[in-house]
Amino acid sequence: MGISGVSGDSDGLHGPVVHAAGCVLWRRSPVTGALEICLVHRPKYDDWSHPKGKLEPGEEPLAGALREVAEETGQRAVPGPELPTARYAVDGRPKQVRYWAAEAVAGTFVPSREVDRVLWLAPDAARARLTQPRDRDLIDALLAATGRS
């Protein structure tokens, strides 16, 4: 793997594949006990997504996913099943993002330049808030993989 999560392999688009990882972060509501999913707002793109980011050189994908969760949400998470991998192009370059279900167990969010807000939402509300349609399927995958509702 090369610098900043970029490897030499390519899927026919322009340039090497950018490797990233993230989590569909969930918890039980402290008020109702219902399942809630954490979404992050990135002011640079003005979008709502699951916490994710590029892998560091030599970093294992799961370790990178948990690091990104901690950096973007302030949460320590316990990983669960791996979810489907997202593959798409960004500025003509192929990107591959591996995802895991992860339960938030402790932590406090602190806004940063990268992520200025987080929301904990019920699955239907999270699905509606996500900017990219491809991110919505990950909610269904989380619910199926964990047997949660």
ABEGO torsion letter per residue (X at the ends): XBBGGBBABBAGBBEBBBBBBBBBBBBBBAAAGBBBBBBBBBAAAGBBBBBBBBBBBGBBAAAAAAAAAAAAAGBBBBBBBBBBBBBBBBGGBBBBBBBBBBBBABEBBBBBAABABBBBBBAAAAAAABABAAAAAAAAAAAAAAGBX
